[in-house]
Amino acid sequence: MKFKVAVIGLKIGTCFSKAAVSLPDTELVIAYDRFYRENTSIDYKFYEENHIRIAASEDEIYASDADVVVVASPDHFHAEQSVRALRAGKHVICEKPLAPTLDECRRIIAAVKESGRQFMIAQVGRYSPGFETARALLNAGRIGRLVCLETEYAHDYTHSPGFMNWRRDPAIKRQGFLGGGCHALDLARWLAGDPLEVFCYMNHLFLPDWPAPDTGIAIAKFPGDAIGRVFVSIGVKRPYTMRTSLYGTGGTIICDNTSPSIQISESSLYKPTANVAFAEIPVSPKSHNHTAELKDFIDYLKRNEPTPTNVYEGAKTVLFAESAIRSAETGQPVKIVYDLE
């Protein structure tokens, strides 16, 4: 049996479309973008050569015979489209962030519970081989107990405002700390556990004509007395990076999602007087591994099991971001209360 896949939003969504065409257990049956002809950055050739039906309206997606709907539209459409797909009886993969606000996340959670369908939040950092390897090493105890982590999302959006400038639209007021920073925030949660408290500073100096702060640094407390720093900037003048450092009682791991290796230093491998050095572990540099995401979701569907990257995982990352933003606005630390329903 092949699972029939539909995709809404054909910029980043085309990555899922191509995955659905390439995987043996999936079939791309329909796709939709409300600006399909206007947005010339869409890969028309792919859809034409593969004879993919392009829906004339969003309603056609929900009325189709698709088993899975991928919601890959801009952030502010995620809640409405996810809820409609779930109510239509579809399993859903939703691009990150789950939604712009926790209240919208709660609407999706309620729809998941009511529908009985499976739901995956596409936090693609969890499928980057560098981060997967780092987490496996951490969980295996290779660097001892986690003491501190530092992670970042540094990505200059100056020339990437989105189609029709939606990322910088004051009516939408997208929060870069959530919209882009959810990559780093989710990675911190995945590695260190759900944060307990956060304090954050933000400023608005790189992109002053954008509607929300462009740079922030959050300091958080994690379970087990670990602490962490999350740096997010959508205006920083440097190449894209999600460089992450994990400091444990027995060593250090340095990793990212674009390099062909990660580094590890283990105190058990050298004498106290020796020169401390890093060893390199080769990994595949895949920063946006959407094929692995879709395959994983389909594998869980085949086993009739819920995916670990479920709707609650998406909501917790939004809550982390909202708490950091509130801290920056009030100048006070914020205790994070996981009231998700």
KADAUR-V708949 format. One record per residue. N is the residue number from 0. SS is DSSP state (H for helix, E for strand, - for the rest). Layout:
n ss
N SS
N SS
//
This chain:
n ss
0 -
1 -
2 E
3 E
4 E
5 E
6 E
7 E
8 -
9 -
10 -
11 -
12 H
13 H
14 H
15 H
16 H
17 H
18 H
19 H
20 H
21 H
22 -
23 -
24 -
25 E
26 E
27 E
28 E
29 E
30 E
31 E
32 -
33 -
34 -
35 -
36 -
37 -
38 -
39 -
40 -
41 -
42 -
43 H
44 H
45 H
46 H
47 H
48 H
49 -
50 -
51 -
52 -
53 E
54 -
55 -
56 -
57 H
58 H
59 H
60 H
61 H
62 H
63 -
64 -
65 -
66 -
67 E
68 E
69 E
70 E
71 -
72 -
73 -
74 H
75 H
76 H
77 H
78 H
79 H
80 H
81 H
82 H
83 H
84 H
85 H
86 H
87 -
88 -
89 -
90 E
91 E
92 E
93 E
94 E
95 -
96 -
97 -
98 -
99 -
100 -
101 H
102 H
103 H
104 H
105 H
106 H
107 H
108 H
109 H
110 H
111 H
112 H
113 H
114 H
115 -
116 -
117 -
118 E
119 E
120 E
121 E
122 -
123 H
124 H
125 H
126 H
127 -
128 H
129 H
130 H
131 H
132 H
133 H
134 H
135 H
136 H
137 H
138 H
139 -
140 -
141 -
142 -
143 -
144 -
145 E
146 E
147 E
148 E
149 E
150 E
151 E
152 E
153 E
154 -
155 -
156 -
157 -
158 -
159 -
160 -
161 -
162 H
163 H
164 H
165 H
166 H
167 H
168 -
169 -
170 -
171 -
172 -
173 -
174 -
175 H
176 H
177 H
178 H
179 -
180 -
181 H
182 H
183 H
184 H
185 H
186 H
187 H
188 H
189 H
190 H
191 H
192 -
193 -
194 -
195 -
196 E
197 E
198 E
199 E
200 E
201 E
202 E
203 -
204 -
205 -
206 -
207 -
208 -
209 -
210 -
211 -
212 -
213 -
214 E
215 E
216 E
217 E
218 E
219 E
220 E
221 -
222 H
223 H
224 H
225 -
226 E
227 E
228 E
229 E
230 E
231 E
232 E
233 -
234 -
235 -
236 -
237 -
238 -
239 -
240 E
241 -
242 -
243 E
244 E
245 E
246 E
247 E
248 -
249 -
250 E
251 E
252 E
253 E
254 E
255 -
256 -
257 -
258 -
259 -
260 E
261 E
262 E
263 E
264 E
265 E
266 H
267 H
268 H
269 -
270 -
271 -
272 -
273 -
274 -
275 -
276 -
277 -
278 E
279 E
280 E
281 E
282 -
283 -
284 -
285 -
286 -
287 -
288 -
289 H
290 H
291 H
292 H
293 H
294 H
295 H
296 H
297 H
298 H
299 H
300 H
301 H
302 -
303 -
304 -
305 -
306 -
307 -
308 -
309 -
310 H
311 H
312 H
313 H
314 H
315 H
316 H
317 H
318 H
319 H
320 H
321 H
322 H
323 H
324 H
325 H
326 H
327 H
328 H
329 H
330 -
331 -
332 -
333 E
334 E
335 -
336 -
337 -
338 -
339 -
340 -
//
